Every structure is written in structure tokens, then in C-alpha cells.
């Protein structure tokens, strides 16, 4: 009798879960979405799996944990799927559709939003035209600043309507210090004298400002500029449709979404520089400063550029643990690219 009970328990447990490989195989099939033919493109990111159909995009979160997020349980993944939907409605209401479950029927088969027990949760989105994403458009020969102005208007409206968030000075500085400490710990593991030196030239001025010039960083608190923003404002997250859409905000930590709009725009400007469009990035900040009738100090803008570059370099190096031996060079190269792009700002901070 005990053996029969154990077998039943195992069957029940299996019905309530699905492996990543099983989910990827199921969600990669056109028939899952009611399509008779076609190709479903599956993409793996550091924290998610994304499936692109001709008209829709579906994403589920990996069961991962890190210092800044926790997707370990199905309940937490459902929560953050719903947070992703809620938060992205702010800047891309027509893109984000709903949260849907993958369920398992009593016969063991998986179903998308069907009968049975939920084994995973997906965010469903409308697919945007790839050619109109800013990272693609910005490298086009005929791209100009005028093309991005509607998206900037959307951002300005979003930033200006967001209520300011009061933060304790010590707490604000401790968040920056904790992120920078994590940056330095990851950088210390980077092999290669040249790479280590480039990352140190990026990280050292940021650490020096946090430790020795914290008053430089309090300007946004004193001006009450801190808002609950996007948190991950990159060119590949901005679509130049009419109206524009800004997607993929950082959903897993409100604390990391509490930012100065000029910090968000400095990060976007840094990413534009990496794409070879440094002037576009400079114009972004100037355009917003004119609209807001306010401009932060140059040293604060330099800090934002160097600090965000250090965070992005750290995240790039963090991918190395996921790669097979001999496939890590591209992540080191990406980290070095961030260090190079932010080098002018880092050098000015040393002056």
C-alpha cells in the first residue's frame, strides 16, 4: 500500500510541474498557438525564454535566483509576470496583452491557457516590427533625431506625471554602493591583464565618488527628481511606431526602478554611443533638459554614465557562468566595450 501511495504522490507532483526542456519544446511548436504552419523562434536570455510567433510574443521566466531577483517558485514567477504586465502598461499599453498559464491536463499533455493545473506562466505581447526598434533604426543611414522625438515626448510625459518618491539619503547611497560593490567583485574575477585594467579604470572613479564625494549624488533627492521609472531604458526596448512603445521595463525590483530621469537617459545615451550614435545620446539629454527646464551637473551625468556602464559590464560578465568553455570571449568583449564607451566620463570624474 505504501508503494502505491508513493507512486500516486509522484504522479501528482509530476502533474504540477514541467521541466524547462519540456516547456521549450512545447512552446516552440506552431500548433501550440493554433498555427497550421510557420516557424516559432525561441530565444533564451539570462532570465527568460521568449517565443516569437508571426503576431505574438510569449515569455516565461526561468526558475533562477540572484542577489537582485527571485524567480524560484511558480507563485513568484506568476507574481512577476503580472507585475511585468502592470508596469509595462505604463509605456506600452497596446503591446502587453495578458498573463496566461501553461497547464497540464490529467492525461499529462500541456495546453496553452487550457484546462488543467498551471505549471508555468507566460506574458503575452503583440509582436512589434523589428525594423522599427531603435537599436535597428539608429544604424540606418537615414536615421535622424526627429525620428526619436515622439518616443521622447512619451518619456517626458511619463517622467513629468510620475509622482516624486522621497528617499532617505543613506538608503539611496547604500543602493548605489551595494551595486558598485557587486560590480567590483565580478570584475575581480575577470582574467586578462588588459581587461582587468580597463574595468578598473571604469570602476575606480565610480567607487571614489560614492566613498568620497557622496554629496555630488544627492542632487536628484534635493530636487525631488527620483521617480519610479523604467529601470532598463535601452534602444532595443524603444519602438518607433506611431504611437511609439517602450517595453521591457525592470519588473523584479521597485528599488532598482527608483531613478532620476537623467540617470535613465544617460544610460540610453551610453547605449546609443555603443551603437556608434554618440550625438543622438547627447541630443537626448539636451532635449529632455530643455523640456524639463532643468539640467543636472556634468559631474552627475558623468557619474551616471560610468556607473551604468559598470553595471552593464558586470551583467555581461555574469553570462560567462552560463557559457560552455571557450565561448566566453564575447562577454568579456562586451564588458570591455562598455568600459571604453564610458571612459571619457570616467576620466572626467578623476579630475
N, C-alpha and C positions, 0 to 999 in steps of 0.2 A: 504493500500500500504506500509506503514512504517513497519508493522509487517512482510510482505513478504520480504522486503529488509533486515530486521534484521535476518530473518531465513536464507536467502541466504548468508549473511555475516558469520553467524555461521558455515554454511556448508563449506564455503571456508576456514575458519580458521581451521576447523577440518581436511580438506584435506591436510593442510600444516603442520601438526604436528602428533606426535604419542606418547602415554604415554609410560613410561618405562615398565610397565607391559605388554602392547601390543607388544612392541618390543621383550621383553624377551620370551614371548610365541611364537611369530613368528619365532625367530631365534633359538629356541630350537627344532624345528621340522625338522626331516631329509629331508622331502620333500622340504623345503626351498632351500636346496643345490643340489636338483636333485637326492637325495638318496632314494632308494625304501625302505630301512630298515636301522637298526642300531640305535646307541644312539648318541645324541649330548649332550656333557657335558657342562653345563652352570656354570660359576664361577663368583661370584661377588667380586670385590676388592673395596678398598676405593674410587676409582675414575672411575672405568670402569666395564663393563660387558664383559666377554670373553666366546666364544663359540668354543668348540673343536670338530671338525668332525674327521673322520679317517685320513684325509690327510691335512686338512686345519684348520687354526685358524682365527676367526673373532672377532674383538674387537670394541665396541663403548664406547665413553666417556660419563660419567654421566653429567647431567646439574648441575654442582656444582661450587662453588667459594670458595676460601680460600685466605689467605694472600699471597700465592705464586703462585696461578693459577686462571684462569678464563675460565670456560667452559660453561658460562651461556647461550650463544646463539648458534644456529645451525651454523652460519657463523664461530664463533670462534672454534667450535668443528671440523668443516671441516678443518680449517686452521691448527689446531694442529694434526689432522690425517695426513695431508700432511707433516707437519714438522716431525712427527714420522717416516714416510716412508723415507724422505730425510736423516734424521740424522742416522737412523739405517742401511741405505745402506753402511755406512762407515765401519762397522764391521760385517755385516751380509747381504751382498748384495743378496745372493741367497735365503734368508729366507723371506724377505719382498717383497711382490708381487705388491700390488696396493692399492689404496683407492677406495672403491665402495660405492654407495648410497643404502639405503633402500628407495624405492619410493612408493608412493600411487597412484594407478590408479583412474580414475574418478568414478569407481564403489565402491571405498573405500578400496579395497583389497591392501595389501602390496606386494611388489615384491623386490627381491634382484637384484640390478643393472638392473632394468627393466624400462618400460615406466612409466611416471607419474612425480609427484613432489617429490623431495628429502625431506624426513622427518628426516633422520639421516644418518650419515656417518660412515663407518667401515674401519678399517685397515685389509687387508687380508694378511695372512702369511702362509708359509708352516709349517706343524707341525713337530717339532723336536722330536727325540726319548727320552722319559722321563728318561730312564736309563742312558743316556749319559750326562744329565745335571750335572754340577759339584757338586751341593748340594746332589744329589743322589749318584754319583760316589765316593765322598770323604769319605763316611761312609763305603764303601766296604773294606773287609779285604785285598784285593789285590791291592788297590789303592796306587800309589806312585807318587812322584813329577814328574817323567818322563812323566806321563800321561797328565800333565797340561802344559808341556813345549811348545807344538805347539800353545796353546792359548796365552801363554806369549809372544811368538815370534810375534804373530799377534798384541798384545797390544804394544809391543816395536816398531814395525814398525809404528803403528798408532800414538803413542806418539812422536816418533822421526820425523815424517813427518809433524805433526801439527805445523803451524806457531805460534811462541810465541805471546801472547797477552799482550800488555803493559797496566797496570792498575795503576791508581792513588793510592798511599799508603793509603790515608784517605778513599777512596771508598772501597778498599779491606778490610780494618779493620772494616769499618762500616757494611759490609755484614756479616762478622763473628759475630760482636756484635749484630746485629739485630736477627740473627738466635738463638744466645745464649739467648737473652732476651726472645724470644718466648719459648725456652726450659724451662727456669725458670718459666715463667708464667704458663705453663701447669703442671710442676712438683709441683707447689704450690697448685694445686687443688687435688693432689693425696692424698687419705686418707690412714691412717695406719702409725703408727709411724715408723715401720721398713722400709717400702717402701720409706717414705719421707726421712729418714736418708740416705738410700743407694743412692737415687737420688741426695741428697745434696752433698754427698762425691764425686759423679761424676761431678756435675755441678760447685761446688765452685772452684776447681783448674782451670777449663777452664775459668771461669769468671775472676779469679785473673790474669791469663796470659794475657787475652785480655785487661784488665784495667791497669795492672802494668808492663807487660813485652811485649809490642807490638813489640819491636824490634826483639824479637825471631821469630815473624811470617812473617817478611819481607824478609826472606832468598829466597823464591821462586821468589819474584819480582826482587830482586837484581841479581839472577842467570838467570832470564828470563825463568823460567820453567812453568809459567802459560800458559795453552793452553785451547782450547775448547774441553773438554774431553767427557767422557761417562756420568758421573754425578750420576750413581746409580749402581756401579760395585759390584754385589753380586753373590755368587756361583750359584744361580738359574737362572742367566742370562748368564751363560757361558756353551756352549755345546761343548763336547769333540769329535765331529765328525771330520773327516778328509776331507777337512779342517775344523777347528773349526769355531764356530759362536758365537758372543757376541751380545745379543739382549737387548731390553727394555731400551734404554738409556733415560735419563731425557729430555723430549722434550719441556716442557712447560715454561722453563726459561733459556735463554742463560746465564744469570748472574750466575745461580747455576751450570752451566756446566763449568764455568771458574775455573779450578782447577790445582793444582800441581799434576803431575802423581804419586808422592809419597803419596799424600793425597788419591787418588783413590785406590792405592794398600794397604795403611794402612787400609782403610775401608774394602777391600776384605779380608785382613788378620784377621780383627776383626770378620767378619762373619765366616771365617774358624775356628777361635777359638771357636765360639759358637757351631759349629758342632763337636767339640772335636778334631780338627786337627790344633792345635796351631803351630806345627812345619811347616806345609805346609805354613801357613801365614808368618812365619819368613823367610822361604826359598824364598817366592815370592819376598819380598823386597830385600833380598840379591842378588837374581838372576838378578833382574832389575838393582840394583845399579852397579853390575859388568858390565852388558851390557852398561849401560849409562856412566860408568866411573865417577860416581858421587854418593855421599850419603849424605843426609841431617843429621843434628844433631839429636841425640837421643831425645833431648827435643822436637824438632819439630815433630818427629814421635810420641812421647807420646801425644803431643797436638792433633795431627790428630786423634789418636785412641780414646781419651777421648771425643773430640768434636763430632766426627761422632757417637759415642755411645750415646751421649746426644741427638743428632738429631733423631736417630732411636728410642730411648726410648720415646721421645716426640711424634713421629708419631704413635707408638704403643698405647700410652695413648689416642691419638686423636681418635682412633677407638671406645672408650668407648661410645661416644655420639651416635654411630650407633647401639649399642647393646641393647637388652632387659634387663630389670632389672634382676640381678642375673647372667648375662652372661659376666660380665666384668673381672672376675678373671684372665683369660688367658692373657689379655692385660697388666694388672699390672705385672703378672709373666714375660711376655716378656720384659717389661721395666726393671725389676729388673735383668733379665739375661744379658741385655746389660751393666747395671751398674757393675755387677760382672765381666763380661769379660774384661771391660776396667779398672777395679780397680787398677791393677798393674801400668798402665800408669798414672792414676790419682794420685796415691800415689807418684810416682817419680816426678810429676810436683810440688808437695808440698814441696819437699826437698829444 
